[in-house]
C-alpha cells in the first residue's frame, strides 16, 4: 500500500490536522494549497461523502455532476465575473475564449434549470454534486482548511414560492446538522453573511476549534450564535451630562495610532473618535466610530446594499482630505464624501478626533455641535461582554472552522439570468433559489482538529479509513502469520474494514504507525498466538485487554454497534 508515514513534523505544517495528515500518509502537497489524497486519505473522504450523500438523498435532493470548466459568459450574466474577485481562477482556451475553473456553480445550474424547467409542475427541485472546486487563495495555509483546490458538496434548490424555499432550507439545515453529528463534530450553526454569493438569510456551520479563522459570537445563557460579522449590537448608550466645551486644535507630533494619540493626550481610547475612509462601490464614505471600537465592513456593505467595499488607498485619502490615515476626522469633510457613524458616537461629548492636518488633532469635539453626521447606524463589531442580540445573557467569543453554509438566494441569480417558469395561469414568474455547501475535504481536516492526541489521530468510527488495524508482530513465526491471516479473513467476511500490517518491521515501528494513523481498534497478534490469544486495544481511550480468537468478532461488533 502507498502509505508513507513520517516521524518528523513537516516544517510548513502549522496546525495539528495538517501535521498529522501528512505524517500519517493521508495527503501530500503538490503545490501551494494543492493536495493529493493518498489511498488511506481517499478512504476517509469517501466515508464523509457517503454520510453526505445519505442525508442529502433523505432530504429529497438528487445527485448530478456539473462541468468544472465554466464559460465566462455565464458569470458575466450575473455580474460576478467582475465582482467575485481575484479568487476566481480564470483562463483562456486556444481560441482566446474566457473560462473560469468552478469556484461555485450557481450560474451553471441556473442556466441548466432555466433551459429545462418551464412549468410550476416541475418545482420544487433540489440537486447536488460532490466535486473539486478551485479558488486562487492569496495565502493558502493550514493544509486542507484553506487550499486552492478542495472537495465540496454544493446543492441548489428551485421554487415557485418563498414558503417552498423555507421548507427546503429547513430540511437541508436539519440534514447538515445530521451530517456533522454523524461525523462526530462539536459544531454550532450560526447566523452569517452571504458575501459574494448574494441573497439573504444564511447560516454557517462552524466546528469549534482554536485554529478556526472565524470568530463566533454566542450568548452565555441562550442558544444565540452568529458569525461576529453578523452579530448586531443592541447596547444602548447614555449621553454624557458633561457640558460641551469649546473645540480646540492641538499639536500631536508623530502620534499616528489611536492608542498613541490617546496616551499623548492623556485620555482613554473610548474618549476618541476613529475615522476611516472607505470606497463603497464608486462613492467615498467616512466611517466614524468610538476609538475602542472596530468598524464592521460587512455591516457597512449591507447598509449601502453595496457590491464592492474596500478601504480607500492612502493616495485617494490624501487627495480627498489633504491628510493621511492617522490624522483623519469628520470636521471639514468635502461634500462628495458621505459621513456615517456608529450609534456610540451620538452619545459622545468633548471627544478627540483628527484635524485632517498632519500632526494635529481637535479636542473637546462634540457631535452635532462641531460636526454633523449624515447617518447613524450599527457599524461596529460586537465585543465580549456586550448584551446578546436576543436579549438573553452577554456575548462570549469562540473560534470556529466553517464547514458548511446554507443560503436563501431568493431571486438574486434567477432574475439576472432570466430563469422563469409558467405558473398555473400560464404567466411567467421568476424562480426562487437556495444554495447549500459543505466543504468535504475541510470537514475531514476539522475532524482531525477535534480528534487527536500526542501520538496521532483518533478517528471516530463513522469516518475512520478502517475499523480495525490488525498487526502481526513477527510474520516470520508461523503461528503468528497463520492466526493473523485467519483473523483478517474472518473480519472481512463480517463486513468489517481491516488494515492488515504484516510488514517485516520492528514491533515499535508498527505500534507507532498504528497510533499515528489512528484507526479506532487495534488487534495485535503476538507472542501468545500459539494459545489463540490476541491483544485488543481502543485507540482513543487506550484501554486494552486480551481476548481469545473466537471472542474477537463479537468484541469488534460491540464496539461498532453492529
LINUR-V268379 format. One record per residue. RES is the residue in one letter. PSI is psi as a letter, one per 30 degrees, with the letter a starting at -180 (999 if undefined). OMEGA is omega in radians with two decimals (none if undefined). NEAR is the number of other C-alpha atoms within 10 Angstrom. Layout:
res:RES psi:PSI omega:OMEGA near:NEAR
res:RES psi:PSI omega:OMEGA near:NEAR
This chain:
res:X psi:k omega:3.04 near:7
res:X psi:j omega:-3.08 near:9
res:X psi:i omega:-3.05 near:16
res:X psi:j omega:3.12 near:14
res:X psi:l omega:-3.12 near:17
res:X psi:k omega:3.08 near:15
res:X psi:e omega:-3.08 near:10
res:X psi:k omega:3.10 near:8
res:X psi:k omega:3.11 near:14
res:X psi:k omega:-3.04 near:13
res:X psi:e omega:-3.06 near:7
res:X psi:g omega:-3.10 near:11
res:X psi:j omega:-3.02 near:16
res:X psi:f omega:-3.03 near:14
res:X psi:l omega:-2.99 near:14
res:X psi:e omega:-3.10 near:24
res:X psi:e omega:3.12 near:26
res:X psi:e omega:-3.13 near:24
res:X psi:e omega:-3.02 near:20
res:X psi:e omega:3.13 near:27
res:X psi:e omega:3.05 near:25
res:X psi:e omega:-3.09 near:23
res:X psi:e omega:-3.07 near:23
res:X psi:g omega:3.04 near:23
res:X psi:g omega:3.12 near:21
res:X psi:e omega:-3.07 near:24
res:X psi:l omega:2.99 near:23
res:X psi:k omega:3.12 near:18
res:X psi:k omega:3.06 near:13
res:X psi:f omega:3.03 near:9
res:X psi:l omega:-3.13 near:10
res:X psi:j omega:3.13 near:14
res:X psi:g omega:-3.12 near:22
res:X psi:k omega:-3.03 near:17
res:X psi:k omega:2.96 near:17
res:X psi:k omega:3.07 near:15
res:X psi:j omega:3.09 near:18
res:X psi:l omega:-2.99 near:17
res:X psi:e omega:-3.09 near:16
res:X psi:e omega:3.07 near:20
res:X psi:e omega:3.12 near:22
res:X psi:e omega:3.13 near:16
res:X psi:e omega:3.12 near:17
res:X psi:e omega:3.08 near:21
res:X psi:e omega:-3.11 near:21
res:X psi:e omega:3.11 near:14
res:X psi:e omega:3.11 near:18
res:X psi:e omega:3.12 near:22
res:X psi:e omega:-3.12 near:19
res:X psi:e omega:3.09 near:14
res:X psi:e omega:3.13 near:18
res:X psi:e omega:-3.11 near:23
res:X psi:e omega:-3.11 near:20
res:X psi:e omega:-3.10 near:13
res:X psi:e omega:3.11 near:20
res:X psi:e omega:3.12 near:23
res:X psi:e omega:3.11 near:16
res:X psi:e omega:-3.13 near:13
res:X psi:g omega:3.07 near:18
res:X psi:g omega:3.11 near:13
res:X psi:l omega:-3.12 near:21
res:X psi:k omega:-3.06 near:15
res:X psi:k omega:3.04 near:15
res:X psi:a omega:3.06 near:11
res:X psi:k omega:-3.11 near:10
res:X psi:l omega:-3.13 near:15
res:X psi:k omega:3.06 near:12
res:X psi:f omega:3.14 near:18
res:X psi:j omega:-2.98 near:14
res:X psi:k omega:3.12 near:20
res:X psi:k omega:-3.12 near:20
res:X psi:f omega:-3.08 near:19
res:X psi:e omega:-3.14 near:15
res:X psi:e omega:-3.14 near:19
res:X psi:e omega:3.13 near:21
res:X psi:f omega:3.09 near:15
res:X psi:e omega:-3.12 near:15
res:X psi:f omega:-3.09 near:18
res:X psi:f omega:-3.07 near:14
res:X psi:f omega:3.04 near:18
res:X psi:e omega:-3.13 near:18
res:X psi:f omega:-3.00 near:12
res:X psi:f omega:-3.07 near:14
res:X psi:e omega:3.08 near:16
res:X psi:a omega:-3.06 near:12
res:X psi:f omega:3.11 near:13
res:X psi:f omega:3.13 near:13
res:X psi:k omega:3.12 near:20
res:X psi:j omega:-3.07 near:17
res:X psi:k omega:3.12 near:18
res:X psi:l omega:3.09 near:14
res:X psi:k omega:3.01 near:12
res:X psi:a omega:-3.06 near:8
res:X psi:f omega:3.11 near:6
res:X psi:g omega:3.13 near:6
res:X psi:g omega:3.02 near:8
res:X psi:k omega:-3.06 near:11
res:X psi:k omega:3.08 near:14
res:X psi:l omega:2.98 near:20
res:X psi:k omega:2.94 near:21
res:X psi:k omega:-2.96 near:20
res:X psi:j omega:2.96 near:24
res:X psi:f omega:3.10 near:22
res:X psi:l omega:-2.94 near:21
res:X psi:g omega:3.12 near:20
res:X psi:e omega:-3.11 near:22
res:X psi:e omega:-3.09 near:23
res:X psi:e omega:-3.09 near:18
res:X psi:e omega:3.11 near:18
res:X psi:e omega:3.12 near:22
res:X psi:e omega:3.12 near:17
res:X psi:e omega:-3.06 near:12
res:X psi:e omega:-3.13 near:17
res:X psi:f omega:3.14 near:17
res:X psi:f omega:-2.99 near:12
res:X psi:f omega:-3.08 near:11
res:X psi:j omega:-3.05 near:17
res:X psi:f omega:-3.01 near:16
res:X psi:l omega:3.06 near:17
res:X psi:f omega:-3.13 near:18
res:X psi:f omega:-3.13 near:12
res:X psi:g omega:-3.10 near:13
res:X psi:l omega:-0.02 near:17
res:X psi:l omega:3.00 near:17
res:X psi:k omega:3.13 near:16
res:X psi:k omega:3.10 near:21
res:X psi:l omega:3.09 near:19
res:X psi:l omega:3.06 near:23
res:X psi:l omega:2.98 near:19
res:X psi:j omega:-2.93 near:21
res:X psi:l omega:3.06 near:18
res:X psi:k omega:3.08 near:19
res:X psi:l omega:-3.05 near:21
res:X psi:k omega:3.06 near:21
res:X psi:k omega:-3.05 near:22
res:X psi:i omega:-3.13 near:18
res:X psi:k omega:3.13 near:17
res:X psi:e omega:-3.12 near:12
res:X psi:i omega:3.08 near:11
res:X psi:k omega:-3.14 near:16
res:X psi:l omega:3.08 near:18
res:X psi:h omega:3.05 near:20
res:X psi:b omega:-3.07 near:26
res:X psi:f omega:-3.09 near:27
res:X psi:f omega:3.09 near:26
res:X psi:i omega:-3.11 near:18
res:X psi:l omega:3.12 near:25
res:X psi:f omega:2.99 near:24
res:X psi:k omega:-3.06 near:21
res:X psi:l omega:-3.13 near:22
res:X psi:k omega:-3.05 near:20
res:X psi:k omega:2.92 near:24
res:X psi:j omega:3.08 near:23
res:X psi:k omega:-3.12 near:24
res:X psi:l omega:-3.09 near:25
res:X psi:k omega:3.12 near:22
res:X psi:k omega:-3.10 near:25
res:X psi:k omega:-2.96 near:27
res:X psi:l omega:3.05 near:24
res:X psi:g omega:3.09 near:22
res:X psi:l omega:3.09 near:16
res:X psi:f omega:3.08 near:16
res:X psi:e omega:3.09 near:10
res:X psi:e omega:3.09 near:16
res:X psi:e omega:-3.13 near:21
res:X psi:e omega:-3.14 near:13
res:X psi:e omega:3.13 near:11
res:X psi:e omega:3.11 near:23
res:X psi:e omega:-3.12 near:22
res:X psi:e omega:3.12 near:13
res:X psi:e omega:-3.12 near:17
res:X psi:e omega:3.00 near:21
res:X psi:e omega:3.12 near:22
res:X psi:e omega:3.11 near:13
res:X psi:e omega:3.12 near:19
res:X psi:e omega:3.10 near:25
res:X psi:e omega:3.11 near:18
res:X psi:e omega:-3.14 near:15
res:X psi:e omega:-3.06 near:22
res:X psi:f omega:3.02 near:24
res:X psi:e omega:-3.14 near:12
res:X psi:f omega:3.05 near:17
res:X psi:f omega:3.08 near:22
res:X psi:g omega:-2.99 near:17
res:X psi:k omega:2.95 near:21
res:X psi:j omega:-2.99 near:14
res:X psi:l omega:3.02 near:18
res:X psi:k omega:2.99 near:22
res:X psi:k omega:-3.01 near:24
res:X psi:l omega:3.07 near:24
res:X psi:k omega:-2.98 near:22
res:X psi:l omega:3.08 near:23
res:X psi:k omega:-3.10 near:25
res:X psi:f omega:3.07 near:19
res:X psi:b omega:-3.07 near:14
res:X psi:f omega:-3.11 near:12
res:X psi:f omega:-3.10 near:17
res:X psi:l omega:3.09 near:17
res:X psi:a omega:-3.11 near:19
res:X psi:l omega:3.09 near:16
res:X psi:j omega:-3.08 near:16
res:X psi:k omega:3.08 near:20
res:X psi:k omega:2.99 near:23
res:X psi:k omega:3.01 near:26
res:X psi:j omega:-3.02 near:25
res:X psi:k omega:3.00 near:27
res:X psi:k omega:-3.10 near:24
res:X psi:k omega:-3.10 near:22
res:X psi:k omega:3.12 near:17
res:X psi:f omega:-3.13 near:14
res:X psi:g omega:3.14 near:17
res:X psi:k omega:-3.13 near:19
res:X psi:f omega:3.13 near:13
res:X psi:k omega:3.08 near:18
res:X psi:k omega:3.10 near:19
res:X psi:k omega:3.02 near:28
res:X psi:k omega:-3.09 near:27
res:X psi:l omega:3.13 near:25
res:X psi:k omega:3.13 near:24
res:X psi:f omega:-3.14 near:17
res:X psi:f omega:-3.12 near:12
res:X psi:a omega:-3.12 near:14
res:X psi:g omega:-3.13 near:12
res:X psi:k omega:3.05 near:21
res:X psi:k omega:3.14 near:26
res:X psi:l omega:2.91 near:24
res:X psi:k omega:-3.07 near:25
res:X psi:f omega:3.13 near:23
res:X psi:f omega:-3.00 near:20
res:X psi:f omega:-3.09 near:19
res:X psi:j omega:3.12 near:25
res:X psi:l omega:3.10 near:18
res:X psi:k omega:-3.13 near:17
res:X psi:g omega:3.11 near:15
res:X psi:k omega:3.06 near:14
res:X psi:k omega:-3.05 near:10
res:X psi:k omega:3.10 near:12
res:X psi:k omega:-3.13 near:10
res:X psi:k omega:3.14 near:12
res:X psi:k omega:3.07 near:11
res:X psi:f omega:-3.11 near:9
res:X psi:k omega:3.12 near:9
res:X psi:k omega:3.11 near:9
res:X psi:k omega:3.14 near:17
res:X psi:l omega:3.12 near:13
res:X psi:k omega:-3.14 near:12
res:X psi:k omega:-3.10 near:16
res:X psi:k omega:3.08 near:12
res:X psi:k omega:-3.12 near:15
res:X psi:l omega:3.10 near:14
res:X psi:k omega:3.07 near:14
res:X psi:i omega:-3.04 near:18
res:X psi:k omega:3.06 near:12
res:X psi:g omega:3.13 near:12
res:X psi:j omega:-2.99 near:19
res:X psi:e omega:-3.04 near:15
res:X psi:l omega:3.10 near:13
res:X psi:e omega:-3.11 near:23
res:X psi:e omega:3.11 near:16
res:X psi:e omega:3.13 near:14
res:X psi:e omega:-3.14 near:25
res:X psi:e omega:3.13 near:18
res:X psi:e omega:-3.10 near:13
res:X psi:e omega:-3.10 near:12
res:X psi:f omega:3.05 near:15
res:X psi:h omega:3.05 near:9
res:X psi:l omega:-3.12 near:14
res:X psi:l omega:3.10 near:14
res:X psi:e omega:-3.08 near:19
res:X psi:f omega:3.09 near:19
res:X psi:g omega:3.12 near:20
res:X psi:l omega:3.06 near:28
res:X psi:k omega:3.08 near:25
res:X psi:k omega:-3.12 near:29
res:X psi:k omega:-3.08 near:25
res:X psi:k omega:-3.13 near:21
res:X psi:k omega:3.10 near:25
res:X psi:l omega:2.97 near:21
res:X psi:j omega:-3.09 near:18
res:X psi:j omega:-2.91 near:21
res:X psi:c omega:-3.10 near:14
res:X psi:g omega:-3.12 near:10
res:X psi:l omega:3.08 near:11
res:X psi:k omega:-3.11 near:21
res:X psi:k omega:3.02 near:19
res:X psi:k omega:3.13 near:24
res:X psi:k omega:-3.10 near:26
res:X psi:k omega:3.07 near:29
res:X psi:l omega:2.99 near:24
res:X psi:l omega:-3.01 near:25
res:X psi:f omega:-3.13 near:21
res:X psi:g omega:3.12 near:14
res:X psi:l omega:3.12 near:19
res:X psi:k omega:3.12 near:16
res:X psi:k omega:3.07 near:21
res:X psi:j omega:-3.04 near:18
res:X psi:f omega:3.08 near:19
res:X psi:e omega:3.09 near:20
res:X psi:e omega:3.09 near:20
res:X psi:e omega:3.12 near:21
res:X psi:e omega:-3.13 near:18
res:X psi:e omega:3.11 near:13
res:X psi:e omega:-3.11 near:12
res:X psi:g omega:-3.06 near:11
res:X psi:h omega:-3.01 near:12
res:X psi:l omega:3.04 near:13
res:X psi:e omega:-3.11 near:17
res:X psi:k omega:3.08 near:16
res:X psi:k omega:-3.13 near:18
res:X psi:l omega:3.03 near:13
res:X psi:k omega:3.01 near:16
res:X psi:k omega:3.13 near:18
res:X psi:l omega:3.08 near:14
res:X psi:e omega:-3.13 near:13
res:X psi:e omega:3.13 near:12
res:X psi:e omega:-3.12 near:16
res:X psi:e omega:3.14 near:21
res:X psi:e omega:-3.14 near:15
res:X psi:e omega:-3.12 near:11
res:X psi:e omega:-2.93 near:16
res:X psi:f omega:-3.09 near:20
res:X psi:g omega:-3.14 near:14
res:X psi:l omega:3.14 near:20
res:X psi:a omega:-3.01 near:19
res:X psi:e omega:-3.01 near:21
res:X psi:f omega:-3.06 near:23
res:X psi:g omega:-3.08 near:27
res:X psi:k omega:3.05 near:28
res:X psi:l omega:-3.03 near:28
res:X psi:g omega:-3.13 near:26
res:X psi:k omega:3.14 near:18
res:X psi:h omega:-3.12 near:12
res:X psi:k omega:3.12 near:17
res:X psi:l omega:-3.06 near:11
res:X psi:f omega:-3.10 near:7
res:X psi:f omega:3.11 near:10
res:X psi:k omega:3.07 near:17
res:X psi:k omega:-3.14 near:17
res:X psi:j omega:3.08 near:25
res:X psi:l omega:-3.07 near:22
res:X psi:l omega:3.03 near:26
res:X psi:l omega:-3.10 near:21
res:X psi:e omega:-3.10 near:22
res:X psi:f omega:-3.09 near:22
res:X psi:e omega:-3.06 near:26
res:X psi:f omega:-3.09 near:18
res:X psi:f omega:-3.02 near:14
res:X psi:k omega:3.12 near:25
res:X psi:k omega:3.09 near:22
res:X psi:h omega:-3.11 near:21
res:X psi:a omega:-3.12 near:22
res:X psi:k omega:3.05 near:30
res:X psi:l omega:3.07 near:29
res:X psi:k omega:-3.10 near:28
res:X psi:g omega:-3.07 near:24
res:X psi:h omega:3.09 near:23
res:X psi:k omega:-3.07 near:16
res:X psi:k omega:3.06 near:20
res:X psi:g omega:3.14 near:17
res:X psi:k omega:3.04 near:21
res:X psi:l omega:2.98 near:24
res:X psi:k omega:3.01 near:22
res:X psi:l omega:-3.11 near:21
res:X psi:h omega:3.14 near:18
res:X psi:k omega:3.12 near:24
res:X psi:k omega:3.10 near:23
res:X psi:k omega:-3.13 near:18
res:X psi:e omega:3.09 near:11
res:X psi:e omega:-3.04 near:11
res:X psi:f omega:3.07 near:15
res:X psi:l omega:3.12 near:14
res:X psi:l omega:3.13 near:16
res:X psi:k omega:3.13 near:19
res:X psi:e omega:-3.06 near:9
res:X psi:k omega:2.99 near:12
res:X psi:k omega:-3.14 near:16
res:X psi:l omega:3.01 near:14
res:X psi:j omega:-3.01 near:20
res:X psi:g omega:-3.10 near:27
res:X psi:l omega:3.01 near:26
res:X psi:k omega:3.02 near:19
res:X psi:l omega:-3.12 near:27
res:X psi:l omega:3.05 near:18
res:X psi:k omega:-3.11 near:14
res:X psi:f omega:3.05 near:13
res:X psi:l omega:3.07 near:15
res:X psi:k omega:3.08 near:21
res:X psi:k omega:-3.11 near:27
res:X psi:f omega:3.11 near:21
res:X psi:g omega:3.09 near:14
res:X psi:g omega:-3.11 near:12
res:X psi:j omega:3.06 near:14
res:X psi:a omega:-3.12 near:17
res:X psi:l omega:-3.04 near:19
res:X psi:k omega:2.94 near:23
res:X psi:l omega:-3.13 near:19
res:X psi:k omega:2.96 near:19
res:X psi:l omega:3.08 near:16
res:X psi:k omega:-3.11 near:18
res:X psi:k omega:3.04 near:23
res:X psi:k omega:3.13 near:25
res:X psi:k omega:3.11 near:25
res:X psi:f omega:3.13 near:24
res:X psi:l omega:-3.11 near:25
res:X psi:k omega:3.10 near:24
res:X psi:k omega:-3.03 near:26
res:X psi:k omega:2.84 near:24
res:X psi:j omega:-3.07 near:25
res:X psi:f omega:-3.08 near:25
res:X psi:b omega:-3.10 near:23
res:X psi:g omega:-3.01 near:21
res:X psi:e omega:-3.12 near:18
res:X psi:e omega:-3.07 near:25
res:X psi:e omega:3.11 near:23
res:X psi:e omega:-3.11 near:16
res:X psi:e omega:-3.06 near:14
res:X psi:g omega:3.07 near:19
res:X psi:h omega:3.07 near:16
res:X psi:j omega:-3.07 near:23
res:X psi:l omega:3.05 near:22
res:X psi:l omega:3.07 near:25
res:X psi:k omega:3.13 near:17
res:X psi:a omega:-3.05 near:15
res:X psi:f omega:3.06 near:10
res:X psi:g omega:3.10 near:6
res:X psi:g omega:-3.14 near:10
res:X psi:k omega:-3.13 near:10
res:X psi:k omega:3.08 near:15
res:X psi:l omega:3.11 near:17
res:X psi:k omega:3.10 near:22
res:X psi:l omega:3.10 near:28
res:X psi:k omega:-2.96 near:24
res:X psi:l omega:2.92 near:29
res:X psi:l omega:3.02 near:28
res:X psi:l omega:-2.88 near:25
res:X psi:j omega:-3.06 near:23
res:X psi:k omega:3.01 near:22
res:X psi:k omega:3.01 near:24
res:X psi:j omega:-3.04 near:22
res:X psi:e omega:3.13 near:25
res:X psi:e omega:3.09 near:25
res:X psi:e omega:3.08 near:22
res:X psi:e omega:3.10 near:25
res:X psi:e omega:3.14 near:22
res:X psi:e omega:-3.14 near:23
res:X psi:e omega:3.08 near:28
res:X psi:e omega:-3.14 near:22
res:X psi:e omega:3.11 near:22
res:X psi:e omega:-3.14 near:24
res:X psi:f omega:-3.07 near:20
res:X psi:i omega:3.04 near:19
res:X psi:l omega:3.00 near:19
res:X psi:a omega:-3.06 near:16
res:X psi:f omega:-3.09 near:8
res:X psi:f omega:-3.12 near:15
res:X psi:a omega:-3.10 near:26
res:X psi:k omega:3.06 near:28
res:X psi:i omega:-3.02 near:24
res:X psi:k omega:2.88 near:26
res:X psi:k omega:-3.02 near:21
res:X psi:e omega:-3.07 near:19
res:X psi:f omega:-3.06 near:17
res:X psi:g omega:-3.13 near:23
res:X psi:k omega:-3.14 near:24
res:X psi:e omega:3.06 near:27
res:X psi:l omega:3.06 near:22
res:X psi:e omega:-3.00 near:26
res:X psi:k omega:2.96 near:26
res:X psi:j omega:-3.10 near:24
res:X psi:k omega:-3.11 near:24
res:X psi:k omega:2.91 near:27
res:X psi:j omega:-2.97 near:28
res:X psi:e omega:3.14 near:25
res:X psi:i omega:-3.08 near:19
res:X psi:f omega:3.07 near:21
res:X psi:f omega:3.11 near:12
res:X psi:k omega:-2.97 near:14
res:X psi:e omega:-3.08 near:12
res:X psi:e omega:3.10 near:19
res:X psi:e omega:-3.14 near:25
res:X psi:e omega:-3.11 near:19
res:X psi:e omega:-3.13 near:16
res:X psi:e omega:3.10 near:21
res:X psi:e omega:3.14 near:25
res:X psi:e omega:3.13 near:16
res:X psi:e omega:3.13 near:12
res:X psi:e omega:3.13 near:20
res:X psi:e omega:-3.12 near:20
res:X psi:e omega:-3.11 near:13
res:X psi:e omega:3.13 near:13
res:X psi:e omega:3.11 near:19
res:X psi:e omega:-3.14 near:11
res:X psi:f omega:3.12 near:10
res:X psi:g omega:3.12 near:10
res:X psi:g omega:-3.14 near:9
res:X psi:k omega:-3.14 near:19
res:X psi:k omega:-3.07 near:16
res:X psi:k omega:2.93 near:20
res:X psi:j omega:-3.02 near:19
res:X psi:j omega:-3.14 near:17
res:X psi:j omega:3.07 near:18
res:X psi:g omega:3.13 near:18
res:X psi:l omega:3.06 near:14
res:X psi:i omega:3.14 near:12
res:X psi:l omega:3.08 near:13
res:X psi:k omega:3.12 near:10
res:X psi:e omega:-3.13 near:16
res:X psi:e omega:3.12 near:10
res:X psi:e omega:-3.12 near:10
res:X psi:e omega:3.12 near:19
res:X psi:e omega:-3.14 near:15
res:X psi:e omega:3.11 near:15
res:X psi:e omega:-3.13 near:22
res:X psi:e omega:3.10 near:24
res:X psi:e omega:-3.12 near:23
res:X psi:e omega:-3.10 near:25
res:X psi:e omega:2.94 near:27
res:X psi:g omega:3.09 near:31
res:X psi:k omega:-2.95 near:27
res:X psi:e omega:-3.10 near:27
res:X psi:k omega:3.06 near:26
res:X psi:k omega:3.06 near:25
res:X psi:k omega:-3.07 near:24
res:X psi:k omega:3.05 near:25
res:X psi:j omega:-3.06 near:27
res:X psi:b omega:-2.97 near:23
res:X psi:f omega:3.14 near:16
res:X psi:g omega:3.14 near:15
res:X psi:e omega:-3.14 near:22
res:X psi:f omega:3.12 near:15
res:X psi:f omega:-3.09 near:10
res:X psi:g omega:-3.12 near:16
res:X psi:k omega:3.09 near:20
res:X psi:l omega:3.08 near:26
res:X psi:k omega:-3.13 near:19
res:X psi:k omega:-3.07 near:23
res:X psi:k omega:3.03 near:19
res:X psi:k omega:-3.04 near:19
res:X psi:e omega:-3.02 near:26
res:X psi:e omega:-3.08 near:19
res:X psi:f omega:-3.09 near:9
res:X psi:g omega:3.06 near:12
res:X psi:k omega:-3.13 near:9
res:X psi:l omega:3.09 near:14
res:X psi:l omega:3.08 near:10
res:X psi:k omega:-3.11 near:15
res:X psi:k omega:2.94 near:15
res:X psi:l omega:-3.04 near:14
res:X psi:e omega:-3.08 near:17
res:X psi:f omega:3.08 near:11
res:X psi:f omega:-2.97 near:12
res:X psi:e omega:-3.07 near:20
res:X psi:e omega:-3.12 near:14
res:X psi:e omega:-3.12 near:11
res:X psi:e omega:3.11 near:13
res:X psi:e omega:-3.13 near:20
res:X psi:e omega:3.09 near:14
res:X psi:e omega:3.14 near:10
res:X psi:e omega:-3.08 near:13
res:X psi:f omega:-3.13 near:14
res:X psi:g omega:-3.13 near:8
res:X psi:999 omega:none near:8
